Amino acid sequence: MKSFRTLTAPACPLPFANVDTDQIIPARFMRQPRQDGGYGKFLLHDMRRDDKGALLQDFPLNKPQFSASQIMIARDNFGCGSSREPAVYALADFGIQCVIAPSFGDIFSSNCIRNGVLPARISAQDAESLLALQSILAGQNITVDLEAMTITAGNLQLTFDVPEQWRVRLLNGWDDIDLTLSHADAIKAFTEHYQAANPWTQPRRA
């Protein structure tokens, strides 16, 4: 997994609360193999399109200034609902590497970490400040610094929160196996101590 340290890119404002995983990727698209072009084209499908499939021009993600967005800003409880990991696949395949919101669905946020997407938690007041910031609405870049735990947008600088273990995983680009291997010395020491204290647990050699 690629490490995440600093990201500078346009941020798409999505001024909605309680965006659930079925809105992020409707269930009917999950029957399609991800390797067939990825799930990015299904991101927020039913919110972005009308009932005939045409893009809604006034939907934020469809506006030209947000076409290259790698960051999304939302309101409370982003990623609530079912535990489907394809919701994160859709974000990642679209190119979104960071979602900024006051709160996230628990399973959704842990799925983000497993796929290299940063769920950056900020206060509701700070979220409103970002959603209303003219430079963001114009499509100008913002910077998310995971090492400093800051978001910089124009003259505005905010702090965000992410659990330290998740922060370490993203900074190092670790998956679950890498995280386990980072404790290799402690695992080896425990194993040696346990085997010495409990020799009967070891196979008898002929």
C-alpha positions, -999 to 999 in steps of 0.1 A, spaced: 0 0 0 13 35 -9 22 57 21 3 88 28 22 118 41 11 151 24 -16 156 -2 -21 188 -21 -51 187 -45 -86 202 -51 -112 193 -26 -148 186 -36 -173 200 -11 -202 175 -5 -225 194 19 -246 165 30 -248 146 63 -254 108 67 -241 98 33 -243 61 36 -224 33 18 -253 25 -5 -252 61 -17 -214 60 -21 -219 29 -43 -253 14 -49 -255 -23 -43 -264 -32 -78 -230 -22 -91 -211 -45 -67 -220 -75 -89 -195 -62 -114 -158 -73 -110 -137 -44 -98 -109 -53 -122 -133 -43 -151 -124 -6 -150 -127 -1 -113 -156 12 -92 -148 49 -95 -174 54 -122 -201 43 -98 -191 67 -70 -223 85 -57 -240 73 -89 -276 79 -79 -268 113 -64 -248 124 -94 -272 113 -121 -308 117 -130 -332 87 -136 -319 84 -172 -283 82 -161 -273 117 -172 -250 137 -150 -266 164 -129 -246 196 -137 -252 212 -104 -240 182 -83 -206 192 -68 -186 163 -81 -198 169 -116 -186 205 -117 -154 211 -138 -134 226 -110 -138 194 -90 -130 169 -118 -95 163 -104 -104 163 -68 -85 139 -46 -101 151 -14 -138 152 -3 -153 174 24 -186 162 39 -208 167 70 -215 143 99 -216 105 97 -201 100 63 -200 63 53 -227 51 77 -249 22 68 -237 -13 57 -201 -24 61 -195 -28 24 -158 -22 15 -166 -14 -21 -177 20 -9 -141 27 -2 -130 11 -35 -153 35 -53 -136 65 -36 -101 52 -42 -108 42 -78 -122 77 -85 -90 91 -71 -102 103 -36 -73 98 -11 -88 117 18 -123 124 32 -127 152 57 -158 151 79 -169 156 115 -176 119 119 -176 86 100 -192 52 101 -169 30 122 -165 1 98 -162 25 69 -134 44 84 -114 12 92 -120 1 56 -105 34 45 -73 27 64 -70 -7 48 -72 9 13 -49 39 19 -77 65 22 -74 90 51 -106 97 71 -97 130 86 -120 140 115 -126 177 122 -152 196 142 -186 204 127 -177 241 128 -145 236 109 -163 215 83 -187 243 77 -158 267 73 -142 245 47 -175 239 28 -181 277 26 -145 287 17 -144 305 -16 -110 292 -26 -123 256 -22 -155 264 -41 -133 277 -69 -114 245 -71 -81 257 -57 -58 232 -40 -58 225 -3 -31 206 16 -36 177 41 -5 170 61 -7 137 80 26 142 98 15 176 112 -22 166 114 -32 199 96 -54 210 68 -44 242 50 -68 260 27 -58 295 17 -52 314 49 -71 289 69 -53 262 88 -71 235 108 -62 205 128 -77 171 123 -78 138 142 -72 102 133 -63 74 157 -26 71 162 -24 35 151 -42 44 118 -19 74 114 12 51 117 -2 27 92 -9 53 66 24 71 71 42 38 65 19 24 39 13 -7 60 -14 -33 54 -25 -58 81 5 -81 75 30 -52 76 15 -40 109 20 -75 123 56 -77 110 63 -43 127 61 -62 160 84 -90 148 110 -85 176 83 -85 203 67 -116 188 100 -134 186 109 -125 223 75 -137 235 78 -169 215 112 -177 229 101 -169 265 70 -189 262 87 -219 248 114 -218 275 88 -216 302 66 -243 287 88 -268 269 60 -294 269 43 -274 242 70 -281 217 70 -312 194 91 -341 207 120 -348 184 127 -384 175 
